[in-house]
Amino acid sequence: MPDMSQHTKFSLPAIKNLFPDVDEECLPRIMLPESSSDANITIRDTISSTKNQNHTGPIPRKVPHEVDLKVFVKGYFDHVHKSSPFLNKIKTMEEVDMVLRQIRNAHNRPVSTKLYMLAAIGGAALKHANKIRPEIAAKLVVPYQSIICECLEMANVGSIEILLLLALYSLYDPDGLNPWVLTGILGRQIISLGLHRRPFRPEKSSLTAEETELRARLFWSSFELDRVVASSYGLPVAINDENIDLPLPGVTLEEFVASDLRYYKETLQVSRSVVALRDLEGRILQRIHLSNAAADTGLSRSDCDIIIKNLRLQIDNWYAQGCLISHSDNDKAPLHNTIPWLNVNYYSSLILLYTPSQFNSKCSRKQLVNLRRTIQQYARCALVLLEQGHLSFNRITVGRLLVIAAIMLFCLRRQRGVIPGDDFKTTEVVSMCIRILDAFPSNWILAQRVSIIFWRLHKVSSDREVQHHRAQQGSFQFSASPTGSYSILSPASTLPSDLQSPTLSPLSTRMRNNLQSVTSAHCIKTLTNDLSSLISETFGPSSAFNTIIDQIDDNEPFSEKDRWDSSASSVRPKEYDSYEYLHQSFHDNPAVHF
């Protein structure tokens, strides 16, 4: 073959002579001359010109003068850093001071993308803590596409840090990019750079001990975020390599000799605890929700129970270990060191374990009862965090509540009658979830949509509880009339007595008033369809959580030996017997569709 070095000049006829079988239309457009005067093209010049046009390097980001850069970055380290300690706090704050000295008199101060993202996350955290005005935090607009392009072009450790910060910020941005997509990019960049493994020849590595430790922390922080996003969305993880051999985060020499050694030790204890939890959630996601359905068909009921019991034991062990590093003085301790935070994450892991899936589709009555009680405990613990001002208003919280709504509808559809001696009240749990969603800022449209779902669940569950109450009084008559004596109650009236009654949001006020005219038959049918659409839209059509809705339609009721109180089951109205009746009821008595 002829020599095709970079210094060889090619004309269009020369290319045809070299490759006679190549169609001229298939040649790159840049190699086709527009006129006879520029028929010769140097390949080296073309490549160089293309790189010069596309290469931008680090882009300076302008911080408005209203934003106190040092306060915002410090807000990141005060509120976010402890769960993801991949940055050197001392050196980062020194970098902030140096930047401020250089641009003291500038109106719009240019800073690096990393500092810009730290300020954006810190501003969001300070806004949530009511330490700055919302309009000040809104001054920092995050350009997702520009930052992603910059990181993909850099492809180094610094770009991984920025991608991780961008993915963290997206969790708190209701209008941002999908966090699962961002963690996917982050995970593949990490694997591409080999950050998930030890250096092949550490003795020849040019990295210092501190740099090696920070790279390991960067990986584990990304690993933790990858797992929590995947388990919240019901989608596969991005970092999926069984050969991960990095040590867990440890104290560096600089931190060991520092005066605030206790702070660093607590930070790393929390980080290790969070990594252990997210690793466990990732394994639950893979085994219970994303496992091969064909392989699971060979498992007996007892085999599935053993697997679930083993995972439950690991969750309990994690909780026991977490209690050892948590503080009882919740007002002074950082969030991740408190018992309420530990409780919320403990119950969310149990919900993930017991959530209906193809693996545990044949759940027993006991498992269904455990699932309902776990949801109740999660809602109570989340309300405690809300009362303390520590509940995160992010996509993880909304996503968990959306899954809870699907599970509660699943339980309502599977339940035939009432469990004797069971004090579980669906309306109480629904009311607590509505209260949590009402606390979200008004720009969280997804939270409002999930709140509407819970209001409709409140209507269905309220009607069922009233029906059971009438049955206990000896009245076996049921009225489907929307103008009956019963009217839907405010969530405040069904909250636990130890919690202060809130003021309903405008959305909840409208839903409370409008749902009084909706029949249960119409509500439960449209609720199932709309909940299915919202789950698919939020998590994606391939999310494992779509299975919850699928099983509402597919699963048969419990057999007679598993069926609850048969006398209560006998008074169940026909509205809940079949979709055919629901369809007919909808046409006979059309109601407002929400």
VEXDREN-2710 file (C-alpha; in Angstrom, 1 decimal):
% VEXDREN-2710
k/r/px/py/pz
1/MET/0.0/0.0/0.0
2/PRO/1.3/3.5/-0.8
3/ASP/2.8/5.6/2.0
4/MET/0.0/7.6/3.7
5/SER/1.9/9.7/6.1
6/GLN/0.6/12.9/7.7
7/HIS/2.8/15.0/5.3
8/THR/1.4/13.5/2.1
9/LYS/-0.8/15.8/0.2
10/PHE/-3.9/14.3/-1.4
11/SER/-6.1/15.6/-4.2
12/LEU/-9.5/14.1/-5.1
13/PRO/-8.1/12.2/-8.1
14/ALA/-5.2/10.9/-6.0
15/ILE/-7.7/9.5/-3.4
16/LYS/-9.7/7.8/-6.2
17/ASN/-6.5/6.2/-7.5
18/LEU/-5.6/4.9/-4.0
19/PHE/-9.1/3.6/-3.3
20/PRO/-10.8/2.9/-6.7
21/ASP/-13.7/1.0/-5.1
22/VAL/-14.7/3.9/-2.9
23/ASP/-17.8/5.9/-3.9
24/GLU/-17.1/9.6/-4.1
25/GLU/-20.2/10.5/-2.1
26/CYS/-18.8/8.4/0.8
27/LEU/-15.7/10.5/1.1
28/PRO/-15.6/13.0/4.0
29/ARG/-17.0/16.4/2.9
30/ILE/-13.9/18.2/4.2
31/MET/-11.7/16.3/1.7
32/LEU/-13.7/17.4/-1.3
33/PRO/-12.5/20.6/-2.8
34/GLU/-15.0/23.3/-3.5
35/SER/-13.0/24.6/-6.5
36/SER/-10.0/23.5/-8.6
37/SER/-7.9/26.1/-6.8
38/ASP/-7.9/24.2/-3.5
39/ALA/-7.8/20.6/-4.8
40/ASN/-4.8/19.7/-2.7
41/ILE/-5.5/19.2/1.0
42/THR/-3.0/18.3/3.7
43/ILE/-4.4/15.8/6.2
44/ARG/-2.3/17.0/9.0
45/ASP/-3.5/20.6/8.5
46/THR/-7.1/19.4/8.4
47/ILE/-6.9/17.5/11.7
48/SER/-5.1/20.4/13.3
49/SER/-7.6/22.9/12.1
50/THR/-10.5/20.7/13.4
51/LYS/-8.9/20.4/16.9
52/ASN/-8.3/24.1/17.1
53/GLN/-12.0/24.8/16.3
54/ASN/-13.3/22.3/18.9
55/HIS/-10.8/22.7/21.7
56/THR/-11.9/25.1/24.3
57/GLY/-10.2/23.9/27.5
58/PRO/-11.4/25.0/31.0
59/ILE/-14.1/27.6/30.6
60/PRO/-14.2/30.5/33.2
61/ARG/-17.6/30.8/34.8
62/LYS/-18.8/34.2/35.9
63/VAL/-20.1/34.6/39.4
64/PRO/-22.4/37.6/39.9
65/HIS/-21.3/40.2/42.5
66/GLU/-24.4/39.5/44.7
67/VAL/-23.0/36.0/45.4
68/ASP/-20.5/35.7/48.3
69/LEU/-18.3/33.1/46.8
70/LYS/-16.6/32.2/50.0
71/VAL/-19.8/31.9/52.0
72/PHE/-21.4/29.7/49.2
73/VAL/-18.4/27.4/49.0
74/LYS/-18.2/27.1/52.8
75/GLY/-21.9/26.2/52.7
76/TYR/-21.0/23.2/50.5
77/PHE/-18.5/21.9/53.0
78/ASP/-20.8/22.5/55.9
79/HIS/-23.9/20.7/54.5
80/VAL/-22.8/18.4/51.7
81/HIS/-19.1/17.5/52.0
82/LYS/-19.4/15.0/54.9
83/SER/-21.3/12.4/52.8
84/SER/-18.9/12.9/49.8
85/PRO/-15.5/13.9/51.2
86/PHE/-13.5/13.8/47.9
87/LEU/-12.1/17.4/48.1
88/ASN/-9.4/18.8/50.2
89/LYS/-11.3/21.5/52.2
90/ILE/-8.2/23.5/53.3
91/LYS/-6.8/23.7/49.8
92/THR/-10.1/24.5/48.2
93/MET/-10.8/27.4/50.6
94/GLU/-7.3/28.7/50.0
95/GLU/-8.0/28.6/46.2
96/VAL/-11.2/30.6/46.9
97/ASP/-9.2/33.2/48.8
98/MET/-6.6/33.5/46.0
99/VAL/-9.4/33.9/43.4
100/LEU/-11.1/36.6/45.5
101/ARG/-7.8/38.6/45.8
102/GLN/-7.2/38.5/42.1
103/ILE/-10.7/39.6/41.1
104/ARG/-11.7/41.8/44.0
105/ASN/-12.9/44.7/41.9
106/ALA/-14.5/42.7/39.0
107/HIS/-18.3/43.0/38.5
108/ASN/-18.7/39.5/37.2
109/ARG/-15.9/37.4/38.7
110/PRO/-14.6/34.5/36.5
111/VAL/-13.9/31.4/38.4
112/SER/-13.1/27.8/37.5
113/THR/-16.0/25.4/36.8
114/LYS/-15.3/23.4/39.9
115/LEU/-15.6/26.5/42.2
116/TYR/-18.7/27.5/40.3
117/MET/-20.3/24.2/40.9
118/LEU/-19.3/24.2/44.6
119/ALA/-20.9/27.6/45.0
120/ALA/-24.1/26.5/43.2
121/ILE/-24.5/23.4/45.5
122/GLY/-23.6/25.4/48.6
123/GLY/-26.1/28.1/47.6
124/ALA/-28.8/25.5/47.2
125/ALA/-27.9/24.0/50.6
126/LEU/-27.9/27.5/52.3
127/LYS/-31.3/28.3/50.6
128/HIS/-32.8/25.1/52.0
129/ALA/-31.4/26.0/55.5
130/ASN/-33.0/29.5/55.1
131/LYS/-29.6/31.2/55.4
132/ILE/-29.8/33.1/52.2
133/ARG/-32.7/34.5/50.1
134/PRO/-33.8/32.2/47.2
135/GLU/-33.3/34.9/44.6
136/ILE/-29.6/35.1/45.5
137/ALA/-29.1/31.4/45.0
138/ALA/-31.0/31.6/41.7
139/LYS/-28.2/33.9/40.4
140/LEU/-26.0/30.9/39.8
141/VAL/-27.4/29.2/36.7
142/VAL/-25.8/25.9/35.8
143/PRO/-25.2/25.3/32.1
144/TYR/-25.4/21.5/32.0
145/GLN/-24.5/21.0/28.3
146/SER/-21.5/23.3/28.4
147/ILE/-20.1/21.7/31.5
148/ILE/-20.6/18.2/30.2
149/CYS/-18.7/19.0/27.0
150/GLU/-15.9/20.6/29.0
151/CYS/-15.6/17.5/31.1
152/LEU/-15.6/15.1/28.2
153/GLU/-12.9/17.0/26.5
154/MET/-10.7/17.2/29.6
155/ALA/-11.1/13.5/30.6
156/ASN/-9.0/13.7/33.7
157/VAL/-9.4/13.6/37.5
158/GLY/-10.5/17.2/37.6
159/SER/-13.3/16.6/35.1
160/ILE/-14.5/13.6/37.2
161/GLU/-14.8/16.0/40.2
162/ILE/-16.8/18.4/38.1
163/LEU/-19.1/15.7/36.8
164/LEU/-19.7/14.4/40.3
165/LEU/-20.6/17.9/41.4
166/LEU/-22.9/18.4/38.4
167/ALA/-24.7/15.1/39.2
168/LEU/-25.1/16.1/42.8
169/TYR/-26.5/19.5/41.8
170/SER/-29.0/17.8/39.4
171/LEU/-30.6/16.0/42.4
172/TYR/-31.7/19.4/43.8
173/ASP/-32.6/21.0/40.5
174/PRO/-36.2/20.3/39.5
175/ASP/-35.5/21.5/35.9
176/GLY/-32.1/19.9/35.5
177/LEU/-30.9/16.9/33.5
178/ASN/-31.8/13.4/34.5
179/PRO/-29.4/12.4/37.4
180/TRP/-29.3/8.8/36.1
181/VAL/-27.9/9.9/32.8
182/LEU/-25.3/12.1/34.5
183/THR/-24.2/9.3/36.8
184/GLY/-24.0/7.1/33.7
185/ILE/-21.5/9.5/32.1
186/LEU/-19.7/9.9/35.4
187/GLY/-19.4/6.1/35.9
188/ARG/-18.1/5.4/32.5
189/GLN/-15.5/8.2/32.6
190/ILE/-14.3/6.7/36.0
191/ILE/-13.9/3.3/34.5
192/SER/-12.2/4.7/31.4
193/LEU/-9.6/6.5/33.5
194/GLY/-9.2/3.4/35.8
195/LEU/-10.0/5.2/39.0
196/HIS/-11.9/2.2/40.3
197/ARG/-8.7/0.1/40.7
198/ARG/-5.3/0.5/42.4
199/PRO/-2.3/1.5/40.3
200/PHE/-0.9/-1.5/38.4
201/ARG/2.6/-0.6/39.6
202/PRO/2.2/1.7/42.6
203/GLU/6.0/1.9/43.1
204/LYS/6.2/3.7/39.7
205/SER/3.3/6.0/40.3
206/SER/4.0/9.7/40.5
207/LEU/1.1/10.3/42.9
208/THR/1.6/11.3/46.5
209/ALA/-0.1/9.5/49.3
210/GLU/-2.6/12.3/49.7
211/GLU/-3.4/12.4/46.0
212/THR/-3.9/8.6/46.0
213/GLU/-6.3/8.9/49.0
214/LEU/-8.3/11.7/47.4
215/ARG/-8.6/9.7/44.1
216/ALA/-10.0/6.8/46.2
217/ARG/-12.4/9.1/47.9
218/LEU/-13.5/10.5/44.6
219/PHE/-14.3/7.0/43.4
220/TRP/-16.3/6.1/46.5
221/SER/-18.2/9.3/46.4
222/SER/-19.1/8.6/42.8
223/PHE/-19.9/5.0/43.7
224/GLU/-22.3/6.1/46.4
225/LEU/-24.1/8.6/44.2
226/ASP/-24.4/6.0/41.4
227/ARG/-26.0/3.5/43.7
228/VAL/-28.5/5.9/45.4
229/VAL/-29.6/7.2/42.0
230/ALA/-30.0/3.8/40.5
231/SER/-31.9/2.3/43.4
232/SER/-34.2/5.4/43.5
233/TYR/-34.9/5.1/39.7
234/GLY/-35.1/1.3/39.6
235/LEU/-32.4/1.3/36.8
236/PRO/-29.0/-0.4/36.4
237/VAL/-25.9/1.1/38.0
238/ALA/-23.1/2.6/35.9
239/ILE/-20.1/1.4/37.9
240/ASN/-20.5/-2.3/37.6
241/ASP/-17.1/-3.9/37.9
242/GLU/-16.5/-6.8/40.3
243/ASN/-12.7/-6.1/40.4
244/ILE/-13.0/-2.9/42.4
245/ASP/-10.0/-3.1/44.8
246/LEU/-9.7/0.5/46.2
247/PRO/-9.5/0.8/50.0
248/LEU/-12.3/2.7/51.7
249/PRO/-11.7/6.4/52.7
250/GLY/-9.0/6.9/55.3
251/VAL/-7.3/9.7/57.1
252/THR/-4.4/11.4/55.4
253/LEU/-1.3/12.5/57.1
254/GLU/-2.2/16.2/56.8
255/GLU/-5.6/15.4/58.5
256/PHE/-4.0/13.3/61.2
257/VAL/-1.8/16.1/62.4
258/ALA/-4.5/18.7/62.1
259/SER/-6.1/20.3/65.2
260/ASP/-9.6/19.2/64.1
261/LEU/-8.7/15.6/63.7
262/ARG/-12.1/14.6/65.3
263/TYR/-13.9/16.3/62.5
264/TYR/-12.0/14.4/59.8
265/LYS/-12.5/11.1/61.7
266/GLU/-16.3/11.6/62.0
267/THR/-16.4/12.6/58.3
268/LEU/-14.7/9.4/57.2
269/GLN/-16.9/7.3/59.5
270/VAL/-20.0/8.8/57.9
271/SER/-18.6/8.3/54.5
272/ARG/-17.8/4.6/55.1
273/SER/-21.3/4.1/56.5
274/VAL/-22.9/5.7/53.5
275/VAL/-20.8/3.7/51.1
276/ALA/-21.8/0.5/52.9
277/LEU/-25.5/1.4/52.7
278/ARG/-25.4/2.3/49.0
279/ASP/-23.5/-0.9/48.2
280/LEU/-26.1/-2.9/50.0
281/GLU/-28.9/-1.0/48.2
282/GLY/-27.2/-1.7/44.9
283/ARG/-27.1/-5.4/45.6
284/ILE/-30.7/-5.4/46.6
285/LEU/-31.6/-3.6/43.4
286/GLN/-29.7/-6.1/41.3
287/ARG/-30.9/-9.3/43.1
288/ILE/-34.6/-8.4/43.8
289/HIS/-35.5/-6.0/40.9
290/LEU/-33.1/-6.5/38.0
291/SER/-32.3/-10.2/38.2
292/ASN/-32.8/-12.5/35.3
293/ALA/-36.5/-13.6/35.4
294/ALA/-35.7/-16.9/33.6
295/ALA/-33.1/-17.8/36.2
296/ASP/-35.4/-17.0/39.1
297/THR/-38.2/-19.3/37.9
298/GLY/-36.2/-22.2/39.3
299/LEU/-36.3/-20.8/42.8
300/SER/-38.8/-22.1/45.2
301/ARG/-40.8/-19.9/47.6
302/SER/-38.5/-20.9/50.5
303/ASP/-35.4/-20.1/48.4
304/CYS/-36.7/-16.6/47.8
305/ASP/-37.5/-16.2/51.5
306/ILE/-33.9/-17.1/52.4
307/ILE/-32.5/-14.6/50.0
308/ILE/-34.8/-11.8/51.4
309/LYS/-34.0/-12.8/55.0
310/ASN/-30.3/-12.6/54.3
311/LEU/-30.5/-9.2/52.8
312/ARG/-32.7/-8.0/55.7
313/LEU/-30.1/-9.2/58.1
314/GLN/-27.5/-7.2/56.3
315/ILE/-29.7/-4.1/56.5
316/ASP/-30.2/-4.6/60.3
317/ASN/-26.4/-5.0/60.8
318/TRP/-25.8/-1.8/58.9
319/TYR/-28.3/0.0/61.1
320/ALA/-26.7/-1.4/64.3
321/GLN/-23.3/-0.1/63.1
322/GLY/-24.7/3.2/62.2
323/CYS/-26.2/3.7/65.7
324/LEU/-22.6/3.5/67.1
325/ILE/-21.5/6.6/65.2
326/SER/-24.7/8.6/65.5
327/HIS/-25.3/11.4/68.0
328/SER/-28.3/11.7/70.3
329/ASP/-28.1/15.5/70.3
330/ASN/-29.7/15.9/66.8
331/ASP/-29.8/19.7/66.9
332/LYS/-26.0/20.1/67.1
333/ALA/-24.8/17.1/65.2
334/PRO/-24.4/17.1/61.4
335/LEU/-27.3/15.5/59.5
336/HIS/-25.6/12.3/58.5
337/ASN/-24.6/11.7/62.2
338/THR/-28.2/11.8/63.5
339/ILE/-30.6/9.0/64.4
340/PRO/-33.5/10.5/62.3
341/TRP/-31.3/10.4/59.1
342/LEU/-30.3/6.8/60.0
343/ASN/-33.9/5.8/60.5
344/VAL/-35.1/7.3/57.2
345/ASN/-32.4/5.5/55.2
346/TYR/-33.0/2.2/57.1
347/TYR/-36.7/2.1/56.3
348/SER/-36.1/3.2/52.7
349/SER/-33.7/0.2/52.3
350/LEU/-36.4/-2.1/53.7
351/ILE/-39.0/-0.6/51.3
352/LEU/-36.6/-1.3/48.4
353/LEU/-36.2/-4.9/49.7
354/TYR/-39.9/-5.6/50.0
355/THR/-41.2/-3.6/47.0
356/PRO/-43.2/-6.0/44.7
357/SER/-41.1/-7.3/41.8
358/GLN/-40.9/-10.3/39.5
359/PHE/-38.6/-11.9/42.2
360/ASN/-41.1/-11.6/45.0
361/SER/-44.3/-11.3/43.1
362/LYS/-45.8/-14.2/45.2
363/CYS/-45.5/-12.2/48.4
364/SER/-47.1/-13.7/51.4
365/ARG/-49.6/-12.0/53.6
366/LYS/-46.9/-11.4/56.2
367/GLN/-44.6/-9.8/53.7
368/LEU/-47.4/-7.4/52.6
369/VAL/-48.1/-6.5/56.2
370/ASN/-44.4/-5.9/56.8
371/LEU/-44.2/-3.7/53.7
372/ARG/-47.1/-1.5/54.8
373/ARG/-45.7/-1.1/58.3
374/THR/-42.3/-0.2/56.9
375/ILE/-43.9/2.5/54.7
376/GLN/-45.6/3.8/57.8
377/GLN/-42.4/4.0/59.7
378/TYR/-40.6/5.7/56.8
379/ALA/-43.3/8.4/56.6
380/ARG/-43.1/9.1/60.3
381/CYS/-39.3/9.3/60.3
382/ALA/-39.3/11.6/57.2
383/LEU/-41.8/13.9/59.0
384/VAL/-39.3/14.1/61.9
385/LEU/-36.6/15.2/59.5
386/LEU/-39.0/17.7/58.0
387/GLU/-39.8/19.1/61.4
388/GLN/-36.1/19.5/62.1
389/GLY/-35.5/21.2/58.8
390/HIS/-33.2/18.4/57.6
391/LEU/-35.4/16.7/55.0
392/SER/-33.8/17.0/51.5
393/PHE/-36.0/18.5/48.9
394/ASN/-34.5/16.6/46.0
395/ARG/-35.4/14.0/43.4
396/ILE/-34.5/11.1/45.6
397/THR/-37.1/12.1/48.2
398/VAL/-39.8/12.6/45.5
399/GLY/-38.9/9.4/43.8
400/ARG/-39.2/7.4/47.0
401/LEU/-42.6/8.9/47.7
402/LEU/-43.8/8.1/44.1
403/VAL/-42.7/4.4/44.6
404/ILE/-44.5/4.4/48.0
405/ALA/-47.7/5.6/46.2
406/ALA/-47.5/2.7/43.8
407/ILE/-46.9/0.2/46.6
408/MET/-49.9/1.5/48.6
409/LEU/-52.1/1.2/45.6
410/PHE/-50.7/-2.3/45.1
411/CYS/-51.6/-3.2/48.7
412/LEU/-55.1/-1.7/48.3
413/ARG/-55.7/-3.8/45.2
414/ARG/-54.3/-7.0/46.7
415/GLN/-56.1/-6.6/50.0
416/ARG/-59.3/-8.5/50.4
417/GLY/-60.8/-7.5/53.7
418/VAL/-59.1/-6.2/56.8
419/ILE/-56.4/-7.8/58.9
420/PRO/-57.7/-8.7/62.3
421/GLY/-56.0/-6.6/65.0
422/ASP/-54.1/-4.5/62.4
423/ASP/-53.9/-0.8/63.3
424/PHE/-52.5/0.3/60.0
425/LYS/-54.5/3.2/58.6
426/THR/-53.8/4.0/54.9
427/THR/-55.3/7.5/55.2
428/GLU/-52.9/8.4/58.0
429/VAL/-49.8/7.3/55.9
430/VAL/-51.1/9.1/52.8
431/SER/-51.7/12.2/54.8
432/MET/-48.1/12.2/56.1
433/CYS/-46.8/11.8/52.5
434/ILE/-49.0/14.7/51.4
435/ARG/-47.6/16.9/54.1
436/ILE/-44.0/16.1/53.1
437/LEU/-44.8/16.9/49.4
438/ASP/-46.6/20.1/50.4
439/ALA/-43.3/21.3/52.0
440/PHE/-41.5/21.3/48.6
441/PRO/-40.9/24.7/46.9
442/SER/-43.5/25.7/44.4
443/ASN/-41.2/25.1/41.4
444/TRP/-41.1/21.4/42.1
445/ILE/-43.8/20.3/39.6
446/LEU/-43.0/16.6/40.0
447/ALA/-43.7/16.9/43.8
448/GLN/-47.1/18.5/43.0
449/ARG/-48.0/15.7/40.6
450/VAL/-47.1/13.1/43.1
451/SER/-49.1/15.0/45.7
452/ILE/-52.2/14.7/43.4
453/ILE/-51.6/11.0/43.3
454/PHE/-51.6/10.8/47.1
455/TRP/-54.8/12.8/47.3
456/ARG/-56.6/10.4/45.1
457/LEU/-55.2/7.5/47.2
458/HIS/-56.6/9.3/50.2
459/LYS/-60.1/9.3/48.5
460/VAL/-59.9/5.6/47.8
461/SER/-58.6/4.5/51.1
462/SER/-61.0/6.8/53.0
463/ASP/-64.0/5.2/51.2
464/ARG/-62.7/1.8/52.2
465/GLU/-62.2/2.7/55.8
466/VAL/-65.7/4.2/56.0
467/GLN/-67.1/1.0/54.4
468/HIS/-65.3/-1.2/56.9
469/HIS/-66.5/1.0/59.8
470/ARG/-70.1/0.6/58.6
471/ALA/-69.6/-3.1/58.3
472/GLN/-68.4/-3.3/61.9
473/GLN/-71.6/-1.5/63.0
474/GLY/-73.7/-4.1/61.2
475/SER/-74.5/-2.1/58.2
476/PHE/-73.9/-4.1/55.0
477/GLN/-75.2/-1.4/52.8
478/PHE/-72.8/0.6/50.7
479/SER/-73.6/3.8/48.8
480/ALA/-71.5/4.9/45.9
481/SER/-73.1/8.3/45.8
482/PRO/-70.6/11.1/45.9
483/THR/-73.1/13.2/47.8
484/GLY/-73.3/10.9/50.9
485/SER/-72.8/12.1/54.4
486/TYR/-69.1/11.3/54.4
487/SER/-66.7/13.8/52.9
488/ILE/-62.9/13.5/52.5
489/LEU/-61.0/14.9/55.5
490/SER/-58.0/17.2/55.5
491/PRO/-54.7/15.4/55.9
492/ALA/-54.2/17.4/59.1
493/SER/-57.1/15.6/60.7
494/THR/-55.5/12.2/60.1
495/LEU/-52.0/13.0/61.2
496/PRO/-50.5/11.4/64.3
497/SER/-51.4/13.4/67.4
498/ASP/-47.8/14.2/68.3
499/LEU/-47.3/16.2/65.1
500/GLN/-48.4/19.7/64.6
501/SER/-51.2/20.2/62.0
502/PRO/-50.0/22.1/59.0
503/THR/-51.6/24.6/56.7
504/LEU/-52.6/23.0/53.5
505/SER/-50.9/24.2/50.3
506/PRO/-53.1/25.8/47.6
507/LEU/-52.8/22.6/45.6
508/SER/-53.9/20.4/48.5
509/THR/-56.8/22.7/49.3
510/ARG/-58.1/22.4/45.7
511/MET/-57.7/18.6/45.7
512/ARG/-59.5/18.3/49.0
513/ASN/-62.5/20.3/47.7
514/ASN/-62.6/18.7/44.2
515/LEU/-62.2/15.1/45.2
516/GLN/-65.5/15.1/47.2
517/SER/-67.4/14.8/43.9
518/VAL/-65.3/11.8/42.5
519/THR/-66.6/8.3/42.9
520/SER/-64.2/5.6/44.2
521/ALA/-64.8/3.5/41.1
522/HIS/-63.7/6.1/38.7
523/CYS/-60.9/7.3/40.9
524/ILE/-59.2/3.9/41.4
525/LYS/-59.3/3.1/37.7
526/THR/-57.8/6.4/36.5
527/LEU/-55.5/6.5/39.4
528/THR/-53.9/3.2/38.3
529/ASN/-53.4/4.4/34.7
530/ASP/-52.1/7.9/35.7
531/LEU/-49.7/6.4/38.3
532/SER/-48.4/4.1/35.7
533/SER/-47.8/6.9/33.3
534/LEU/-46.1/9.1/35.9
535/ILE/-43.7/6.3/37.0
536/SER/-42.8/5.6/33.4
537/GLU/-42.3/9.3/32.7
538/THR/-40.2/9.9/35.8
539/PHE/-38.0/6.8/36.0
540/GLY/-38.2/5.6/32.4
541/PRO/-40.1/2.8/30.7
542/SER/-37.5/0.3/31.6
543/SER/-37.5/1.0/35.3
544/ALA/-38.1/-1.9/37.6
545/PHE/-40.7/0.0/39.4
546/ASN/-43.1/-0.3/36.5
547/THR/-43.5/-3.9/37.7
548/ILE/-45.4/-2.7/40.7
549/ILE/-48.2/-1.4/38.5
550/ASP/-48.0/-4.4/36.2
551/GLN/-48.7/-6.7/39.1
552/ILE/-51.7/-4.7/40.2
553/ASP/-53.3/-6.1/37.1
554/ASP/-51.7/-9.5/36.9
555/ASN/-51.8/-10.8/40.4
556/GLU/-54.7/-12.8/41.6
557/PRO/-56.1/-12.3/45.1
558/PHE/-54.7/-14.4/48.0
559/SER/-56.1/-17.9/48.2
560/GLU/-58.7/-18.7/50.8
561/LYS/-56.0/-19.8/53.3
562/ASP/-54.2/-16.5/53.0
563/ARG/-57.2/-14.3/52.7
564/TRP/-57.9/-11.9/55.6
565/ASP/-61.1/-11.6/57.6
566/SER/-63.6/-13.3/55.3
567/SER/-66.5/-11.5/56.9
568/ALA/-65.0/-8.1/56.0
569/SER/-64.3/-9.4/52.5
570/SER/-67.9/-10.2/52.0
571/VAL/-69.0/-6.6/52.3
572/ARG/-66.5/-5.4/49.7
573/PRO/-68.4/-3.4/47.2
574/LYS/-68.6/-4.5/43.6
575/GLU/-66.8/-1.4/42.5
576/TYR/-63.5/-3.1/43.4
577/ASP/-64.3/-6.5/41.9
578/SER/-63.3/-6.0/38.3
579/TYR/-62.2/-3.5/35.7
580/GLU/-65.3/-4.4/33.7
581/TYR/-67.5/-3.0/36.4
582/LEU/-65.2/0.1/36.8
583/HIS/-65.4/0.7/33.0
584/GLN/-69.2/0.5/33.1
585/SER/-69.4/2.7/36.2
586/PHE/-67.3/5.3/34.5
587/HIS/-69.7/5.5/31.6
588/ASP/-72.8/5.5/33.8
589/ASN/-71.5/8.2/36.2
590/PRO/-68.7/10.2/34.6
591/ALA/-66.9/12.4/37.1
592/VAL/-64.2/14.9/37.1
593/HIS/-60.9/13.4/36.0
594/PHE/-57.8/14.6/37.7
END
